């Protein structure tokens, strides 16, 4: 199969004040000495040029623009409830459109691992009937980002036994194989969500609603599925869906629990604490692993398209 060469991409959008401060700190040691007029900084990587302007507008240019921009659009979604798609268009949910599906039988999906350099991508779809809502509330189920890992480890096994669900674990090798075919993160997420949702609609046809924790616009989501034969289409997309829909909350907890187990296994395998996220400590651990096991180990246990890969290899060369 022949794949098109990656195209040059330009993505521009205005960041929120808190994200602006995060970007300034994140790129502090990478910025160029000279910057364009009215720019706070400019960073030039091999596949992307990132420029943040005083106005708050940020511009990503290059074949890796979508990857670099996706990290910051995800921060906007999680921290500020803002949706910014890859074309740079911004949408914010209107208050009158916000719906709460706490007391309905629903199927909901959520994913974990998209912001972590190490570890797999885990997607889960769960079915929570009206009869199981009280059980969920007694457990104190909420979005996994708002529950400590200790509590997740405690309550997730009970959820897994009681709540019907489907989980897909995409290994790092599978993820990197897809990236080589220029299939980006949101495309992968859409495909995996659809597979999980299809499975649950077949297992539990008595659902009233299907809810997905929204990570991009519905139009973009379904564009990713244009070549997929079987797909779930009657979906309600919600930002911060975990707080509004019990089935999404359950999926969030289960996905996080499985991800924690996978990371624990990685740490045990290499006899080193494998860190979460993509912070500098990740680069240090990555460099240690490469030094001991060779560069190819990253293809197996990390997401190579993250900027951490380049920084890790630089550290190894410098040692």
Secondary structure, DSSP 8 states (H G I E B T S, - for coil): --------EEEEEE--HHHHHHHHHHTTTT--SS--TTEEEEEE-SS-EEEEETTSEEEEEETTHHHHHHHHHHHHHHHH--EE-TT--EE---GGG---BTTS-EEEEEEE-TT-SBS-EEEEEEEE-GGGHHHHHHHT---GGGS-HHHHHHHHHHHHHHSEEEEEEE-HHHHHHHHHTT--HHHHHHHHHHHHHHHHHHH-TT-SEEEEE-SS-HHHHHHHTTT-SS-----EEETTGGGTBHHHHHHHHHHHHHHHHHHHHHHHHHTS----SSSHHHHHHHHHHHHHH-TTHHHHHB-TTSTHHHHHHHHHHH-
